[in-house]
Amino acid sequence: MELRKLLRLSLLSVFDVCHERCRFDFSRAVYTSGRLKLFKCLMSSKCLFDCRYCYNPWHRGEMLTPREYAKAFFLLKEKGLVDSVFISSGIYSDPEKVMDDIIEAGRLIRKNFSGYMHLKIIPGAGRDQIREAAEIANRISINAEVARESMLDEVCSVKSKLDIKRRANWIAREAKKHGISHTTQIVVGLGENDQDVLSFMEKWYGRGVSRIYFSPFRPLKGTPYENRKRESKKRIVNLYRADWLIRKYGVDISKLKAVAGERFDCDPKVLLALNFGIEELKDIPGIGFKAAKLMNNDLRNINSTGIVRLKKMGFNVKKISAFLPGQKRLSEWI
Ligand code: SF4
């Protein structure tokens, strides 16, 4: 197997987000995502679609067969370099054929591997194929691509919002039936604002999706969008913070919409505290569930002694201090 090809296909899979902290480890040529050492590699970088931000359709691509893909995975696994796999691909043929190949690679791997497997569902995949993928994977996902549905035609002439939505509903049903998770991702920085992103989250979390990932737009040479502006890291960080507040703190999306404006200009939790006040300890920016528990979930414990205690325990208290009694804002609330 040509190692350079494997490396190129792995590098190009960077646009398929599996976790906000997923990073490519150049020394080992694999991705690390939390505790996972992930074999995240495209089956093919050839693509007949025409997503205008994507590298693949505008460059000569290359591909692996399902057998080669599985072989590469086991080779790296034997060396202890990977312990999990995420299979995705460009659409090098008709979508059903591509989905069949992804499933076949998954099956070949599954025969001798019981660890984490994530399979990408291709727009145009059949319902039976989604069921088959759900039977062998731990997670399946389809890319929704854009936050504002009306932007999809402008970004890609082939993908249809109806097609994606229909598949997302099938995926939700199969994922539930098989007790696995399903996720989606959008590219952020294509002209949508944070209100669009929040509305998107409202709809897709309502559809039962377990996670939404944000792929920051990067202008790539040789693509129709090569002269557009790169999306800032700060925006992505704030969107993930908002996502965390929705999923973990149960914050109502309408509250986030009320404070977001066109774009969050700082940490959404700070904006919520300033606009809606603080009712519980966990509402204080800088305090999470862990610190709140250590303070016995009692707002009165957030005094200078409490803060010193948290600092000694290794918490970053910079944000919390801004909300200390004596500082006008917090003293008004407790
Ligand atoms: S479907 Fe679109 S995003 Fe995916 S590889 Fe093809 S052009 Fe790129």
py3Dmol code that shows the C-alpha trace and the ligand (Angstrom):
import py3Dmol

protein = """\
ATOM      1  CA  MET A   1       0.000   0.000   0.000  1.00  0.00           C
ATOM      2  CA  GLU A   2       1.223   3.431  -0.871  1.00  0.00           C
ATOM      3  CA  LEU A   3       1.748   5.214   2.432  1.00  0.00           C
ATOM      4  CA  ARG A   4       1.756   8.675   0.943  1.00  0.00           C
ATOM      5  CA  LYS A   5      -1.700   8.073  -0.527  1.00  0.00           C
ATOM      6  CA  LEU A   6      -2.939   6.946   2.865  1.00  0.00           C
ATOM      7  CA  LEU A   7      -1.521  10.071   4.465  1.00  0.00           C
ATOM      8  CA  ARG A   8      -3.137  12.338   1.849  1.00  0.00           C
ATOM      9  CA  LEU A   9      -6.537  10.670   2.252  1.00  0.00           C
ATOM     10  CA  SER A  10      -6.211  10.924   6.045  1.00  0.00           C
ATOM     11  CA  LEU A  11      -5.296  14.605   5.847  1.00  0.00           C
ATOM     12  CA  LEU A  12      -8.276  15.346   3.597  1.00  0.00           C
ATOM     13  CA  SER A  13     -10.644  13.806   6.112  1.00  0.00           C
ATOM     14  CA  VAL A  14      -9.903  16.783   8.403  1.00  0.00           C
ATOM     15  CA  PHE A  15     -13.132  18.394   7.154  1.00  0.00           C
ATOM     16  CA  ASP A  16     -15.210  15.570   8.618  1.00  0.00           C
ATOM     17  CA  VAL A  17     -15.427  16.637  12.233  1.00  0.00           C
ATOM     18  CA  CYS A  18     -15.786  13.843  14.768  1.00  0.00           C
ATOM     19  CA  HIS A  19     -15.107  15.886  17.890  1.00  0.00           C
ATOM     20  CA  GLU A  20     -14.318  19.536  18.589  1.00  0.00           C
ATOM     21  CA  ARG A  21     -10.964  18.468  20.044  1.00  0.00           C
ATOM     22  CA  CYS A  22     -10.027  16.042  17.292  1.00  0.00           C
ATOM     23  CA  ARG A  23      -6.481  16.764  16.052  1.00  0.00           C
ATOM     24  CA  PHE A  24      -4.216  15.272  13.434  1.00  0.00           C
ATOM     25  CA  ASP A  25      -1.069  13.897  15.015  1.00  0.00           C
ATOM     26  CA  PHE A  26       1.583  14.398  12.341  1.00  0.00           C
ATOM     27  CA  SER A  27       4.169  12.245  14.088  1.00  0.00           C
ATOM     28  CA  ARG A  28       1.896   9.205  13.922  1.00  0.00           C
ATOM     29  CA  ALA A  29      -0.238  10.251  10.927  1.00  0.00           C
ATOM     30  CA  VAL A  30      -3.477   9.516  12.801  1.00  0.00           C
ATOM     31  CA  TYR A  31      -6.117  11.601  14.571  1.00  0.00           C
ATOM     32  CA  THR A  32      -6.515  11.836  18.312  1.00  0.00           C
ATOM     33  CA  SER A  33      -9.989  12.520  19.583  1.00  0.00           C
ATOM     34  CA  GLY A  34     -10.310  12.534  23.360  1.00  0.00           C
ATOM     35  CA  ARG A  35      -8.940   9.161  24.407  1.00  0.00           C
ATOM     36  CA  LEU A  36      -9.386   7.685  20.921  1.00  0.00           C
ATOM     37  CA  LYS A  37      -6.586   7.117  18.445  1.00  0.00           C
ATOM     38  CA  LEU A  38      -8.663   7.402  15.355  1.00  0.00           C
ATOM     39  CA  PHE A  39      -8.099   6.049  11.866  1.00  0.00           C
ATOM     40  CA  LYS A  40     -10.014   8.809  10.079  1.00  0.00           C
ATOM     41  CA  CYS A  41      -9.378   8.514   6.404  1.00  0.00           C
ATOM     42  CA  LEU A  42     -11.378   9.125   3.248  1.00  0.00           C
ATOM     43  CA  MET A  43     -12.087   6.088   1.130  1.00  0.00           C
ATOM     44  CA  SER A  44     -11.855   8.404  -1.851  1.00  0.00           C
ATOM     45  CA  SER A  45     -10.948  12.023  -2.454  1.00  0.00           C
ATOM     46  CA  LYS A  46     -12.536  11.875  -5.905  1.00  0.00           C
ATOM     47  CA  CYS A  47     -15.909  13.556  -5.891  1.00  0.00           C
ATOM     48  CA  LEU A  48     -18.544  14.085  -8.569  1.00  0.00           C
ATOM     49  CA  PHE A  49     -20.399  16.626  -6.422  1.00  0.00           C
ATOM     50  CA  ASP A  50     -19.455  20.294  -6.493  1.00  0.00           C
ATOM     51  CA  CYS A  51     -19.473  21.735  -2.961  1.00  0.00           C
ATOM     52  CA  ARG A  52     -17.784  25.056  -3.592  1.00  0.00           C
ATOM     53  CA  TYR A  53     -15.802  25.194  -0.335  1.00  0.00           C
ATOM     54  CA  CYS A  54     -14.495  21.629  -0.627  1.00  0.00           C
ATOM     55  CA  TYR A  55     -11.081  20.644  -1.921  1.00  0.00           C
ATOM     56  CA  ASN A  56     -12.040  17.312  -3.468  1.00  0.00           C
ATOM     57  CA  PRO A  57     -14.109  18.055  -6.594  1.00  0.00           C
ATOM     58  CA  TRP A  58     -11.614  20.611  -7.882  1.00  0.00           C
ATOM     59  CA  HIS A  59      -8.514  18.422  -7.673  1.00  0.00           C
ATOM     60  CA  ARG A  60      -7.463  15.062  -8.998  1.00  0.00           C
ATOM     61  CA  GLY A  61      -8.493  12.515  -6.429  1.00  0.00           C
ATOM     62  CA  GLU A  62      -7.398   9.039  -5.434  1.00  0.00           C
ATOM     63  CA  MET A  63      -9.045   6.163  -3.674  1.00  0.00           C
ATOM     64  CA  LEU A  64      -8.791   2.962  -1.697  1.00  0.00           C
ATOM     65  CA  THR A  65     -10.927  -0.126  -2.218  1.00  0.00           C
ATOM     66  CA  PRO A  66     -12.853  -1.355   0.843  1.00  0.00           C
ATOM     67  CA  ARG A  67     -10.337  -4.204   1.164  1.00  0.00           C
ATOM     68  CA  GLU A  68      -7.372  -1.804   1.036  1.00  0.00           C
ATOM     69  CA  TYR A  69      -9.093   0.429   3.583  1.00  0.00           C
ATOM     70  CA  ALA A  70      -9.610  -2.422   6.038  1.00  0.00           C
ATOM     71  CA  LYS A  71      -6.043  -3.641   5.477  1.00  0.00           C
ATOM     72  CA  ALA A  72      -4.657  -0.172   6.229  1.00  0.00           C
ATOM     73  CA  PHE A  73      -6.703   0.008   9.428  1.00  0.00           C
ATOM     74  CA  PHE A  74      -5.464  -3.356  10.718  1.00  0.00           C
ATOM     75  CA  LEU A  75      -1.889  -2.504   9.783  1.00  0.00           C
ATOM     76  CA  LEU A  76      -2.005   0.641  11.937  1.00  0.00           C
ATOM     77  CA  LYS A  77      -3.900  -1.158  14.671  1.00  0.00           C
ATOM     78  CA  GLU A  78      -1.260  -3.888  14.905  1.00  0.00           C
ATOM     79  CA  LYS A  79       1.332  -1.174  15.439  1.00  0.00           C
ATOM     80  CA  GLY A  80      -0.808   0.249  18.249  1.00  0.00           C
ATOM     81  CA  LEU A  81      -1.313   3.519  16.378  1.00  0.00           C
ATOM     82  CA  VAL A  82      -5.121   3.383  16.162  1.00  0.00           C
ATOM     83  CA  ASP A  83      -7.941   1.910  18.207  1.00  0.00           C
ATOM     84  CA  SER A  84     -11.015   3.280  16.408  1.00  0.00           C
ATOM     85  CA  VAL A  85     -12.187   4.146  12.914  1.00  0.00           C
ATOM     86  CA  PHE A  86     -14.228   6.806  11.091  1.00  0.00           C
ATOM     87  CA  ILE A  87     -15.011   5.974   7.465  1.00  0.00           C
ATOM     88  CA  SER A  88     -16.058   8.726   5.088  1.00  0.00           C
ATOM     89  CA  SER A  89     -15.644   9.374   1.400  1.00  0.00           C
ATOM     90  CA  GLY A  90     -16.043  11.680  -1.552  1.00  0.00           C
ATOM     91  CA  ILE A  91     -18.819  10.681  -3.945  1.00  0.00           C
ATOM     92  CA  TYR A  92     -16.740   9.042  -6.685  1.00  0.00           C
ATOM     93  CA  SER A  93     -19.643   7.089  -8.200  1.00  0.00           C
ATOM     94  CA  ASP A  94     -23.395   6.943  -7.721  1.00  0.00           C
ATOM     95  CA  PRO A  95     -24.204   7.487  -4.027  1.00  0.00           C
ATOM     96  CA  GLU A  96     -25.542   3.960  -3.469  1.00  0.00           C
ATOM     97  CA  LYS A  97     -22.302   2.412  -4.759  1.00  0.00           C
ATOM     98  CA  VAL A  98     -20.240   4.704  -2.497  1.00  0.00           C
ATOM     99  CA  MET A  99     -22.431   3.848   0.508  1.00  0.00           C
ATOM    100  CA  ASP A 100     -22.090   0.130  -0.318  1.00  0.00           C
ATOM    101  CA  ASP A 101     -18.303   0.487  -0.308  1.00  0.00           C
ATOM    102  CA  ILE A 102     -18.311   2.329   3.025  1.00  0.00           C
ATOM    103  CA  ILE A 103     -20.468  -0.431   4.516  1.00  0.00           C
ATOM    104  CA  GLU A 104     -18.255  -3.125   3.020  1.00  0.00           C
ATOM    105  CA  ALA A 105     -15.120  -1.539   4.507  1.00  0.00           C
ATOM    106  CA  GLY A 106     -16.991  -1.318   7.816  1.00  0.00           C
ATOM    107  CA  ARG A 107     -18.003  -4.979   7.635  1.00  0.00           C
ATOM    108  CA  LEU A 108     -14.477  -6.140   6.799  1.00  0.00           C
ATOM    109  CA  ILE A 109     -13.180  -4.233   9.805  1.00  0.00           C
ATOM    110  CA  ARG A 110     -16.019  -5.335  12.099  1.00  0.00           C
ATOM    111  CA  LYS A 111     -15.237  -9.035  11.475  1.00  0.00           C
ATOM    112  CA  ASN A 112     -12.125  -8.709  13.640  1.00  0.00           C
ATOM    113  CA  PHE A 113     -12.691  -5.511  15.575  1.00  0.00           C
ATOM    114  CA  SER A 114     -15.176  -4.686  18.305  1.00  0.00           C
ATOM    115  CA  GLY A 115     -14.075  -1.089  19.026  1.00  0.00           C
ATOM    116  CA  TYR A 116     -15.497   2.296  18.073  1.00  0.00           C
ATOM    117  CA  MET A 117     -16.659   2.712  14.468  1.00  0.00           C
ATOM    118  CA  HIS A 118     -18.223   5.820  12.934  1.00  0.00           C
ATOM    119  CA  LEU A 119     -19.713   5.566   9.429  1.00  0.00           C
ATOM    120  CA  LYS A 120     -20.620   8.550   7.280  1.00  0.00           C
ATOM    121  CA  ILE A 121     -23.983   8.349   5.521  1.00  0.00           C
ATOM    122  CA  ILE A 122     -23.818   9.649   1.980  1.00  0.00           C
ATOM    123  CA  PRO A 123     -26.639  11.899   0.686  1.00  0.00           C
ATOM    124  CA  GLY A 124     -28.582   9.615  -1.649  1.00  0.00           C
ATOM    125  CA  ALA A 125     -27.980   6.482   0.439  1.00  0.00           C
ATOM    126  CA  GLY A 126     -30.904   4.057   0.543  1.00  0.00           C
ATOM    127  CA  ARG A 127     -32.927   3.314   3.656  1.00  0.00           C
ATOM    128  CA  ASP A 128     -31.692  -0.301   3.783  1.00  0.00           C
ATOM    129  CA  GLN A 129     -28.125   0.919   3.587  1.00  0.00           C
ATOM    130  CA  ILE A 130     -28.702   3.216   6.557  1.00  0.00           C
ATOM    131  CA  ARG A 131     -30.083   0.238   8.482  1.00  0.00           C
ATOM    132  CA  GLU A 132     -27.028  -1.854   7.522  1.00  0.00           C
ATOM    133  CA  ALA A 133     -24.656   0.916   8.600  1.00  0.00           C
ATOM    134  CA  ALA A 134     -26.496   1.259  11.928  1.00  0.00           C
ATOM    135  CA  GLU A 135     -26.136  -2.478  12.523  1.00  0.00           C
ATOM    136  CA  ILE A 136     -22.333  -2.387  12.509  1.00  0.00           C
ATOM    137  CA  ALA A 137     -21.440   1.151  13.629  1.00  0.00           C
ATOM    138  CA  ASN A 138     -21.344   2.877  17.020  1.00  0.00           C
ATOM    139  CA  ARG A 139     -22.162   6.194  15.422  1.00  0.00           C
ATOM    140  CA  ILE A 140     -23.538   7.281  12.054  1.00  0.00           C
ATOM    141  CA  SER A 141     -23.756  10.789  10.667  1.00  0.00           C
ATOM    142  CA  ILE A 142     -24.870  12.794   7.682  1.00  0.00           C
ATOM    143  CA  ASN A 143     -23.538  16.252   6.887  1.00  0.00           C
ATOM    144  CA  ALA A 144     -26.235  18.922   6.790  1.00  0.00           C
ATOM    145  CA  GLU A 145     -23.536  21.250   5.341  1.00  0.00           C
ATOM    146  CA  VAL A 146     -25.210  24.651   5.887  1.00  0.00           C
ATOM    147  CA  ALA A 147     -27.029  26.294   8.785  1.00  0.00           C
ATOM    148  CA  ARG A 148     -29.523  28.110   6.569  1.00  0.00           C
ATOM    149  CA  GLU A 149     -31.227  25.651   4.236  1.00  0.00           C
ATOM    150  CA  SER A 150     -31.738  28.255   1.520  1.00  0.00           C
ATOM    151  CA  MET A 151     -27.932  28.474   1.162  1.00  0.00           C
ATOM    152  CA  LEU A 152     -27.524  24.874   0.062  1.00  0.00           C
ATOM    153  CA  ASP A 153     -28.261  25.496  -3.642  1.00  0.00           C
ATOM    154  CA  GLU A 154     -25.667  28.233  -3.767  1.00  0.00           C
ATOM    155  CA  VAL A 155     -23.047  26.044  -2.113  1.00  0.00           C
ATOM    156  CA  CYS A 156     -23.694  22.791  -3.965  1.00  0.00           C
ATOM    157  CA  SER A 157     -25.817  22.241  -7.065  1.00  0.00           C
ATOM    158  CA  VAL A 158     -26.256  18.504  -6.437  1.00  0.00           C
ATOM    159  CA  LYS A 159     -27.264  18.197  -2.790  1.00  0.00           C
ATOM    160  CA  SER A 160     -30.888  18.733  -1.901  1.00  0.00           C
ATOM    161  CA  LYS A 161     -32.199  19.787   1.493  1.00  0.00           C
ATOM    162  CA  LEU A 162     -35.138  17.387   1.143  1.00  0.00           C
ATOM    163  CA  ASP A 163     -32.829  14.495   0.424  1.00  0.00           C
ATOM    164  CA  ILE A 164     -30.686  15.297   3.480  1.00  0.00           C
ATOM    165  CA  LYS A 165     -33.707  15.817   5.736  1.00  0.00           C
ATOM    166  CA  ARG A 166     -35.309  12.561   4.647  1.00  0.00           C
ATOM    167  CA  ARG A 167     -32.103  10.666   5.366  1.00  0.00           C
ATOM    168  CA  ALA A 168     -31.674  12.439   8.688  1.00  0.00           C
ATOM    169  CA  ASN A 169     -35.099  11.150   9.728  1.00  0.00           C
ATOM    170  CA  TRP A 170     -34.246   7.590   8.636  1.00  0.00           C
ATOM    171  CA  ILE A 171     -30.930   7.851  10.462  1.00  0.00           C
ATOM    172  CA  ALA A 172     -32.689   9.040  13.634  1.00  0.00           C
ATOM    173  CA  ARG A 173     -35.028   6.037  13.538  1.00  0.00           C
ATOM    174  CA  GLU A 174     -32.300   3.469  12.849  1.00  0.00           C
ATOM    175  CA  ALA A 175     -29.936   4.979  15.420  1.00  0.00           C
ATOM    176  CA  LYS A 176     -32.650   4.812  18.065  1.00  0.00           C
ATOM    177  CA  LYS A 177     -33.556   1.241  17.123  1.00  0.00           C
ATOM    178  CA  HIS A 178     -29.932   0.105  17.376  1.00  0.00           C
ATOM    179  CA  GLY A 179     -29.073   2.199  20.424  1.00  0.00           C
ATOM    180  CA  ILE A 180     -26.291   4.129  18.695  1.00  0.00           C
ATOM    181  CA  SER A 181     -25.645   7.836  18.370  1.00  0.00           C
ATOM    182  CA  HIS A 182     -26.044   9.988  15.300  1.00  0.00           C
ATOM    183  CA  THR A 183     -24.518  13.347  14.556  1.00  0.00           C
ATOM    184  CA  THR A 184     -24.303  16.013  11.910  1.00  0.00           C
ATOM    185  CA  GLN A 185     -22.017  18.857  10.944  1.00  0.00           C
ATOM    186  CA  ILE A 186     -22.253  22.194   9.188  1.00  0.00           C
ATOM    187  CA  VAL A 187     -19.659  24.464   7.681  1.00  0.00           C
ATOM    188  CA  VAL A 188     -19.639  27.772   9.561  1.00  0.00           C
ATOM    189  CA  GLY A 189     -18.535  30.935   7.779  1.00  0.00           C
ATOM    190  CA  LEU A 190     -20.484  30.702   4.527  1.00  0.00           C
ATOM    191  CA  GLY A 191     -22.604  33.795   5.169  1.00  0.00           C
ATOM    192  CA  GLU A 192     -24.913  32.532   7.916  1.00  0.00           C
ATOM    193  CA  ASN A 193     -25.169  34.352  11.244  1.00  0.00           C
ATOM    194  CA  ASP A 194     -25.382  32.897  14.750  1.00  0.00           C
ATOM    195  CA  GLN A 195     -29.178  33.220  14.750  1.00  0.00           C
ATOM    196  CA  ASP A 196     -29.201  30.836  11.763  1.00  0.00           C
ATOM    197  CA  VAL A 197     -26.901  28.442  13.584  1.00  0.00           C
ATOM    198  CA  LEU A 198     -29.082  28.510  16.714  1.00  0.00           C
ATOM    199  CA  SER A 199     -32.227  27.885  14.637  1.00  0.00           C
ATOM    200  CA  PHE A 200     -30.418  24.987  12.964  1.00  0.00           C
ATOM    201  CA  MET A 201     -29.523  23.548  16.381  1.00  0.00           C
ATOM    202  CA  GLU A 202     -33.114  23.888  17.531  1.00  0.00           C
ATOM    203  CA  LYS A 203     -34.348  21.894  14.522  1.00  0.00           C
ATOM    204  CA  TRP A 204     -31.693  19.184  14.548  1.00  0.00           C
ATOM    205  CA  TYR A 205     -31.648  18.585  18.301  1.00  0.00           C
ATOM    206  CA  GLY A 206     -35.426  18.365  17.924  1.00  0.00           C
ATOM    207  CA  ARG A 207     -34.780  15.591  15.400  1.00  0.00           C
ATOM    208  CA  GLY A 208     -32.894  13.631  18.050  1.00  0.00           C
ATOM    209  CA  VAL A 209     -29.359  14.210  16.793  1.00  0.00           C
ATOM    210  CA  SER A 210     -26.848  13.639  19.604  1.00  0.00           C
ATOM    211  CA  ARG A 211     -24.187  16.137  18.567  1.00  0.00           C
ATOM    212  CA  ILE A 212     -23.781  18.963  16.081  1.00  0.00           C
ATOM    213  CA  TYR A 213     -20.263  19.809  14.949  1.00  0.00           C
ATOM    214  CA  PHE A 214     -19.015  22.998  13.354  1.00  0.00           C
ATOM    215  CA  SER A 215     -16.448  22.883  10.602  1.00  0.00           C
ATOM    216  CA  PRO A 216     -14.869  26.363  10.276  1.00  0.00           C
ATOM    217  CA  PHE A 217     -14.764  27.568   6.691  1.00  0.00           C
ATOM    218  CA  ARG A 218     -11.223  27.747   5.295  1.00  0.00           C
ATOM    219  CA  PRO A 219     -10.566  29.138   1.822  1.00  0.00           C
ATOM    220  CA  LEU A 220      -8.762  26.443  -0.133  1.00  0.00           C
ATOM    221  CA  LYS A 221      -6.658  27.085  -3.182  1.00  0.00           C
ATOM    222  CA  GLY A 222      -8.197  25.991  -6.452  1.00  0.00           C
ATOM    223  CA  THR A 223     -11.792  26.036  -5.135  1.00  0.00           C
ATOM    224  CA  PRO A 224     -14.462  28.582  -6.170  1.00  0.00           C
ATOM    225  CA  TYR A 225     -14.364  29.993  -2.619  1.00  0.00           C
ATOM    226  CA  GLU A 226     -10.595  30.423  -2.448  1.00  0.00           C
ATOM    227  CA  ASN A 227     -10.839  34.209  -2.027  1.00  0.00           C
ATOM    228  CA  ARG A 228     -13.371  34.215   0.777  1.00  0.00           C
ATOM    229  CA  LYS A 229     -12.520  35.025   4.356  1.00  0.00           C
ATOM    230  CA  ARG A 230     -11.517  32.268   6.743  1.00  0.00           C
ATOM    231  CA  GLU A 231     -13.877  31.777   9.704  1.00  0.00           C
ATOM    232  CA  SER A 232     -12.430  32.813  13.052  1.00  0.00           C
ATOM    233  CA  LYS A 233     -11.614  30.329  15.788  1.00  0.00           C
ATOM    234  CA  LYS A 234     -13.294  32.630  18.294  1.00  0.00           C
ATOM    235  CA  ARG A 235     -16.669  32.228  16.604  1.00  0.00           C
ATOM    236  CA  ILE A 236     -16.391  28.443  16.589  1.00  0.00           C
ATOM    237  CA  VAL A 237     -15.408  28.451  20.282  1.00  0.00           C
ATOM    238  CA  ASN A 238     -18.441  30.576  21.184  1.00  0.00           C
ATOM    239  CA  LEU A 239     -20.756  28.329  19.158  1.00  0.00           C
ATOM    240  CA  TYR A 240     -19.431  25.252  20.950  1.00  0.00           C
ATOM    241  CA  ARG A 241     -19.941  27.084  24.262  1.00  0.00           C
ATOM    242  CA  ALA A 242     -23.555  27.806  23.291  1.00  0.00           C
ATOM    243  CA  ASP A 243     -23.964  24.167  22.249  1.00  0.00           C
ATOM    244  CA  TRP A 244     -22.619  23.053  25.649  1.00  0.00           C
ATOM    245  CA  LEU A 245     -25.096  25.315  27.449  1.00  0.00           C
ATOM    246  CA  ILE A 246     -27.953  23.811  25.450  1.00  0.00           C
ATOM    247  CA  ARG A 247     -26.940  20.187  25.892  1.00  0.00           C
ATOM    248  CA  LYS A 248     -25.523  20.175  29.409  1.00  0.00           C
ATOM    249  CA  TYR A 249     -27.198  23.075  31.163  1.00  0.00           C
ATOM    250  CA  GLY A 250     -30.542  22.753  29.421  1.00  0.00           C
ATOM    251  CA  VAL A 251     -30.504  26.444  28.471  1.00  0.00           C
ATOM    252  CA  ASP A 252     -33.432  27.353  26.269  1.00  0.00           C
ATOM    253  CA  ILE A 253     -32.304  28.229  22.743  1.00  0.00           C
ATOM    254  CA  SER A 254     -34.640  31.231  22.727  1.00  0.00           C
ATOM    255  CA  LYS A 255     -32.585  32.752  25.577  1.00  0.00           C
ATOM    256  CA  LEU A 256     -29.393  32.326  23.580  1.00  0.00           C
ATOM    257  CA  LYS A 257     -31.083  33.835  20.539  1.00  0.00           C
ATOM    258  CA  ALA A 258     -32.085  36.833  22.632  1.00  0.00           C
ATOM    259  CA  VAL A 259     -28.460  37.596  23.566  1.00  0.00           C
ATOM    260  CA  ALA A 260     -26.593  36.437  20.447  1.00  0.00           C
ATOM    261  CA  GLY A 261     -27.388  39.278  18.025  1.00  0.00           C
ATOM    262  CA  GLU A 262     -25.785  38.585  14.627  1.00  0.00           C
ATOM    263  CA  ARG A 263     -22.843  36.924  16.375  1.00  0.00           C
ATOM    264  CA  PHE A 264     -21.886  36.160  19.965  1.00  0.00           C
ATOM    265  CA  ASP A 265     -19.321  38.825  20.742  1.00  0.00           C
ATOM    266  CA  CYS A 266     -18.127  36.984  23.856  1.00  0.00           C
ATOM    267  CA  ASP A 267     -18.775  33.866  25.905  1.00  0.00           C
ATOM    268  CA  PRO A 268     -22.553  33.170  25.690  1.00  0.00           C
ATOM    269  CA  LYS A 269     -22.599  32.318  29.405  1.00  0.00           C
ATOM    270  CA  VAL A 270     -21.377  35.822  30.254  1.00  0.00           C
ATOM    271  CA  LEU A 271     -24.088  37.289  28.013  1.00  0.00           C
ATOM    272  CA  LEU A 272     -26.755  35.174  29.714  1.00  0.00           C
ATOM    273  CA  ALA A 273     -25.532  36.220  33.170  1.00  0.00           C
ATOM    274  CA  LEU A 274     -25.528  39.886  32.229  1.00  0.00           C
ATOM    275  CA  ASN A 275     -28.921  39.799  30.536  1.00  0.00           C
ATOM    276  CA  PHE A 276     -30.868  37.291  32.616  1.00  0.00           C
ATOM    277  CA  GLY A 277     -29.103  37.435  35.966  1.00  0.00           C
ATOM    278  CA  ILE A 278     -27.859  34.571  38.081  1.00  0.00           C
ATOM    279  CA  GLU A 279     -30.275  32.246  39.811  1.00  0.00           C
ATOM    280  CA  GLU A 280     -28.009  29.325  40.539  1.00  0.00           C
ATOM    281  CA  LEU A 281     -24.326  28.938  41.206  1.00  0.00           C
ATOM    282  CA  LYS A 282     -23.805  27.154  37.903  1.00  0.00           C
ATOM    283  CA  ASP A 283     -25.079  30.269  36.055  1.00  0.00           C
ATOM    284  CA  ILE A 284     -21.913  32.142  37.031  1.00  0.00           C
ATOM    285  CA  PRO A 285     -19.447  32.288  34.140  1.00  0.00           C
ATOM    286  CA  GLY A 286     -16.405  30.223  35.053  1.00  0.00           C
ATOM    287  CA  ILE A 287     -18.374  27.936  37.366  1.00  0.00           C
ATOM    288  CA  GLY A 288     -19.333  24.561  35.993  1.00  0.00           C
ATOM    289  CA  PHE A 289     -21.153  21.650  37.608  1.00  0.00           C
ATOM    290  CA  LYS A 290     -17.963  20.480  39.324  1.00  0.00           C
ATOM    291  CA  ALA A 291     -17.106  23.801  40.983  1.00  0.00           C
ATOM    292  CA  ALA A 292     -20.768  24.376  41.889  1.00  0.00           C
ATOM    293  CA  LYS A 293     -20.844  21.020  43.682  1.00  0.00           C
ATOM    294  CA  LEU A 294     -17.670  21.880  45.583  1.00  0.00           C
ATOM    295  CA  MET A 295     -19.383  25.080  46.732  1.00  0.00           C
ATOM    296  CA  ASN A 296     -22.402  23.010  47.846  1.00  0.00           C
ATOM    297  CA  ASN A 297     -24.497  24.647  45.121  1.00  0.00           C
ATOM    298  CA  ASP A 298     -24.879  27.658  47.393  1.00  0.00           C
ATOM    299  CA  LEU A 299     -24.532  31.116  45.868  1.00  0.00           C
ATOM    300  CA  ARG A 300     -23.494  32.534  49.250  1.00  0.00           C
ATOM    301  CA  ASN A 301     -20.292  30.488  49.123  1.00  0.00           C
ATOM    302  CA  ILE A 302     -19.040  32.543  46.216  1.00  0.00           C
ATOM    303  CA  ASN A 303     -17.203  34.993  48.417  1.00  0.00           C
ATOM    304  CA  SER A 304     -13.477  35.663  48.419  1.00  0.00           C
ATOM    305  CA  THR A 305     -12.788  32.636  50.677  1.00  0.00           C
ATOM    306  CA  GLY A 306     -14.717  30.382  48.315  1.00  0.00           C
ATOM    307  CA  ILE A 307     -12.871  31.746  45.315  1.00  0.00           C
ATOM    308  CA  VAL A 308      -9.501  31.191  46.978  1.00  0.00           C
ATOM    309  CA  ARG A 309     -10.526  27.595  47.701  1.00  0.00           C
ATOM    310  CA  LEU A 310     -11.441  27.049  44.057  1.00  0.00           C
ATOM    311  CA  LYS A 311      -8.179  28.611  42.928  1.00  0.00           C
ATOM    312  CA  LYS A 312      -6.219  26.258  45.168  1.00  0.00           C
ATOM    313  CA  MET A 313      -8.059  23.340  43.620  1.00  0.00           C
ATOM    314  CA  GLY A 314      -6.780  24.406  40.220  1.00  0.00           C
ATOM    315  CA  PHE A 315      -9.869  26.174  38.808  1.00  0.00           C
ATOM    316  CA  ASN A 316      -9.369  29.200  36.614  1.00  0.00           C
ATOM    317  CA  VAL A 317     -11.094  31.893  38.667  1.00  0.00           C
ATOM    318  CA  LYS A 318     -10.524  34.865  36.382  1.00  0.00           C
ATOM    319  CA  LYS A 319     -14.097  34.944  35.084  1.00  0.00           C
ATOM    320  CA  ILE A 320     -15.665  34.100  38.420  1.00  0.00           C
ATOM    321  CA  SER A 321     -13.939  37.052  40.122  1.00  0.00           C
ATOM    322  CA  ALA A 322     -15.770  39.464  37.838  1.00  0.00           C
ATOM    323  CA  PHE A 323     -18.984  38.218  39.399  1.00  0.00           C
ATOM    324  CA  LEU A 324     -17.840  38.389  43.015  1.00  0.00           C
ATOM    325  CA  PRO A 325     -19.878  40.204  45.673  1.00  0.00           C
ATOM    326  CA  GLY A 326     -18.514  43.714  45.836  1.00  0.00           C
ATOM    327  CA  GLN A 327     -18.423  43.774  42.085  1.00  0.00           C
ATOM    328  CA  LYS A 328     -21.627  45.582  41.311  1.00  0.00           C
ATOM    329  CA  ARG A 329     -23.137  42.971  39.018  1.00  0.00           C
ATOM    330  CA  LEU A 330     -23.220  39.995  41.343  1.00  0.00           C
ATOM    331  CA  SER A 331     -23.926  41.937  44.531  1.00  0.00           C
ATOM    332  CA  GLU A 332     -27.169  43.005  42.917  1.00  0.00           C
ATOM    333  CA  TRP A 333     -28.259  39.412  42.495  1.00  0.00           C
ATOM    334  CA  ILE A 334     -27.394  37.821  45.847  1.00  0.00           C
TER     335      ILE A 334
END
"""
ligand_1 = """\
8
SF4
S -19.858 15.727 -1.258
Fe -19.240 17.848 -1.214
S -18.170 18.060 0.756
Fe -18.295 15.855 0.311
S -16.385 15.379 -0.758
Fe -17.896 15.825 -2.320
S -17.668 17.989 -2.789
Fe -16.632 17.581 -0.846
"""
view = py3Dmol.view(width=600, height=400)
view.addModel(protein, "pdb")
view.setStyle({"model": 0}, {"cartoon": {"style": "trace"}})
view.addModel(ligand_1, "xyz")
view.setStyle({"model": 1}, {"stick": {}})
view.zoomTo()
view.show()
